């Protein structure tokens, strides 16, 4: 018996692929600082927790395949605060942002069709493309340039008769880059010129650390029917486990097609929707405190990283990730070594190997993605451990 070619081609997640080594280290009594995953340590809003505790449901029933209208109606008000004008029918509730991406691919791409992404990008963009039988073509951004977009002509070079979509993440995971208004307008013009879909992952819009305006794909005039917005409540409210996201589009034909996939998977999580709806009433003070906390963590982490000899990280302008260049030849081997062969005072670090965020595995080999979702005290300890690990690893390598 053989597994399918599709399954064999699916890449392992760079975020989770070393988890078995981290688990083994923990069993041996080593404390692991998780810099690999965007799992916030900030408490979920109390109103969300209370919504679960106070439920009086007698039956945990299927919800509508599109999601509860009460949640979608409340989301309309949320998006209006960002200048995005929607109706409840233009919002489809999904099992996390990941399902929204998957449904967008399955709806808009035929096997053999091509989608353009920036390199590096969130690893699951590539994994979901494989599951849809689509081909990823990439436009390379560079750490020495702060991962800013290259000239729009680089996108144009990747367009072929098979190109059906461009996917962007803004603010970006894994780089933290924030697209400028000029860049967004250039992408709009390209999408319009070639009649492409623009799939825009905007789950980190609350976390923008510059005075530059947030420009949503939904703000771009003239391509309203081309845009598919992907969203999630996971990161903004620190509730990754409830698995609630959204696929948003004004394109009626796309919505009708997506609904077929929604009906096939029956319904999004019931309790997740209860929590998400309650979370939309989170006090502004909570959001401001969370923002300030991530800004402090970002500044602290960057300062500490760039003190370590041979380490470089540009300044991420949004989200809560940064790509980091390390003085090693093979970051994945180093990341695994940290978990299997190294500890400093009973501690080690777990990072996500950078190559897994690139389309071509030879790229990003000396990079890692770090998430600053730990408090500054833990980040300080993690940076001490990382510096000791690099020193020990490179001394071992030169023996």
Buried (B, 14 or more C-beta within 10 A) or exposed (E): EEEEEEEEEBEEBBBEBBBEBBEEBEEEEBBBBBBBBBBBEBEBBEBBBEBBEEEEEEEEEEBBBBBBEEBBEBBBEBBEEEEBEBEBEBBBBBBBBBBBBBBBBBBBBEEEBBBBBBBBBBBBBBBBBBBBBBBBBBBBBEBEEBBBBBEBEBBEEBBEEBBBBBBBBBBBBBBBBBBBEEBBBBBBBBBBEBEBBBBBBBBBBBBBBEEEEBBBBBBBEEBEBBBBBBBBBBBBBBBBEBBBBBBBBBBEEBBEBBBEBBEEEEBBBBBBBBBBBBBBEBEEEBBEEBBEBBBBBBBBBBEBBEEBEEBBBBBBBBBBBBBBBBBBEBBBBBBBBBBBBBBBEEBBBBBBBBBBBBBEEEBBBBBBBBBBBBBBEBBBBBBBBBBBBBBBBBEEEEE
